[in-house]
């Protein structure tokens, strides 16, 4: 975690790349926490029947992992003002194994002004983009 008083981003500042693993157990916990038990997130038979390669992670779960990169960088979850997803590029298949699916999150500051910064994040897995154009607005420390 970063001390928020030391975060003075400029346009082009890159956030540290982070990697997260999402397992089937994570999917079940997320289903319970959000009361979203849509079968494609836990039932392989249903996921394959609708043309998916396997059970897939919730899009909001993958985005929440990416937002951790920003809030950890700032050191203040309350500094997150808003976020917007431009595009869910492809589903994140989560295999039923001991490895799970690996997410890589990269981000860069694209605007700074009026006590705020705008960041652009990309979420990938296996060399492919899962979420592109995740736009995040944060309040900077005064």
C-alpha positions as CSV (number, residue, x, y, z in Angstrom):
1,X,0.0,0.0,0.0
2,X,1.2,3.5,-0.8
3,X,1.0,6.5,1.5
4,X,-1.6,8.7,-0.2
5,X,0.4,11.9,0.6
6,X,3.2,10.6,-1.7
7,X,1.0,9.9,-4.7
8,X,1.6,12.7,-7.1
9,X,0.8,11.1,-10.5
10,X,1.5,12.7,-13.8
11,X,0.1,11.8,-17.2
12,X,2.0,8.7,-18.3
13,X,2.6,7.4,-14.7
14,X,2.3,3.6,-14.8
15,X,0.8,1.7,-12.0
16,X,2.6,-1.4,-10.8
17,X,1.5,-4.4,-12.8
18,X,-0.4,-6.9,-10.6
19,X,-1.4,-10.5,-11.1
20,X,-4.3,-12.2,-9.4
21,X,-5.6,-15.7,-9.5
22,X,-9.3,-16.5,-9.6
23,X,-10.3,-20.0,-8.6
24,X,-13.6,-21.9,-8.7
25,X,-13.8,-21.4,-4.9
26,X,-13.5,-17.6,-5.5
27,X,-16.4,-17.8,-8.0
28,X,-18.6,-19.6,-5.4
29,X,-17.8,-17.0,-2.7
30,X,-18.6,-14.2,-5.2
31,X,-21.9,-15.9,-6.1
32,X,-22.8,-16.0,-2.4
33,X,-21.7,-12.4,-1.7
34,X,-23.6,-10.9,-4.6
35,X,-26.5,-13.4,-4.7
36,X,-25.7,-13.9,-8.4
37,X,-26.0,-17.7,-8.9
38,X,-26.3,-17.5,-12.7
39,X,-25.3,-21.1,-13.7
40,X,-22.5,-20.1,-16.2
41,X,-20.5,-19.0,-13.1
42,X,-20.6,-22.4,-11.4
43,X,-22.0,-25.1,-13.6
44,X,-19.7,-26.3,-16.3
45,X,-22.5,-28.2,-18.2
46,X,-24.6,-25.1,-18.5
47,X,-21.6,-22.9,-19.5
48,X,-20.7,-25.3,-22.3
49,X,-24.3,-25.7,-23.4
50,X,-24.4,-21.9,-24.1
51,X,-21.2,-22.0,-26.1
52,X,-18.7,-21.0,-23.4
53,X,-15.4,-22.8,-23.0
54,X,-15.9,-23.4,-19.3
55,X,-17.4,-21.8,-16.2
56,X,-16.6,-18.1,-16.4
57,X,-15.8,-15.4,-13.8
58,X,-18.3,-12.6,-13.2
59,X,-17.3,-9.5,-15.1
60,X,-17.7,-7.5,-12.0
61,X,-15.4,-9.8,-10.1
62,X,-12.6,-9.3,-12.6
63,X,-13.2,-5.5,-12.5
64,X,-13.1,-5.5,-8.7
65,X,-9.7,-7.2,-8.7
66,X,-8.4,-4.5,-11.1
67,X,-9.8,-1.7,-8.9
68,X,-7.7,-3.1,-6.0
69,X,-4.6,-2.2,-8.0
70,X,-5.8,1.5,-8.0
71,X,-6.9,1.6,-4.3
72,X,-3.7,-0.2,-3.1
73,X,-1.6,2.3,-5.2
74,X,-3.4,5.2,-3.6
75,X,-3.6,3.7,-0.2
76,X,-7.2,4.9,0.2
77,X,-10.2,3.0,-1.1
78,X,-12.3,6.1,-0.5
79,X,-10.4,8.0,-3.1
80,X,-12.1,6.0,-5.9
81,X,-14.7,8.4,-7.4
82,X,-16.0,6.5,-10.3
83,X,-15.2,3.8,-12.9
84,X,-16.6,2.8,-16.2
85,X,-16.0,-0.3,-18.3
86,X,-15.6,0.4,-22.0
87,X,-15.7,-3.2,-23.1
88,X,-15.7,-6.8,-21.8
89,X,-13.6,-8.2,-24.5
90,X,-13.9,-11.9,-23.7
91,X,-15.1,-14.2,-20.9
92,X,-12.5,-15.4,-18.3
93,X,-12.8,-19.1,-18.2
94,X,-11.9,-20.6,-14.8
95,X,-10.8,-24.2,-15.0
96,X,-11.7,-26.7,-12.3
97,X,-8.1,-27.4,-11.2
98,X,-5.7,-26.3,-8.5
99,X,-4.4,-23.4,-10.6
100,X,-7.5,-21.3,-11.6
101,X,-7.3,-18.4,-14.0
102,X,-4.6,-15.7,-13.8
103,X,-5.5,-12.1,-14.4
104,X,-2.9,-9.4,-15.2
105,X,-3.8,-5.8,-14.5
106,X,-1.9,-2.9,-16.1
107,X,-2.8,0.8,-15.7
108,X,-1.7,4.3,-16.6
109,X,-2.6,7.8,-15.6
110,X,-4.2,9.5,-18.7
111,X,-5.3,12.8,-17.1
112,X,-4.5,14.9,-14.0
113,X,-6.3,18.1,-12.9
114,X,-8.7,19.7,-10.4
115,X,-7.6,17.4,-7.6
116,X,-8.4,14.2,-9.6
117,X,-6.7,11.8,-11.9
118,X,-8.1,9.6,-14.6
119,X,-6.5,6.1,-15.1
120,X,-7.0,3.6,-17.9
121,X,-6.6,-0.1,-16.9
122,X,-6.5,-3.2,-19.0
123,X,-7.2,-6.7,-17.6
124,X,-5.7,-9.6,-19.4
125,X,-5.3,-13.4,-19.1
126,X,-3.1,-15.7,-21.1
127,X,-1.9,-12.9,-23.3
128,X,-5.4,-11.9,-24.3
129,X,-7.4,-8.9,-23.2
130,X,-10.4,-9.7,-21.0
131,X,-11.5,-6.1,-20.1
132,X,-10.3,-3.1,-22.1
133,X,-10.7,0.5,-21.4
134,X,-11.5,0.4,-17.7
135,X,-11.6,4.1,-17.0
136,X,-11.1,5.0,-13.3
137,X,-11.4,8.5,-11.7
138,X,-9.7,9.0,-8.4
139,X,-9.5,11.9,-5.9
140,X,-5.9,12.9,-5.2
141,X,-4.8,13.9,-1.8
142,X,-4.6,17.6,-1.2
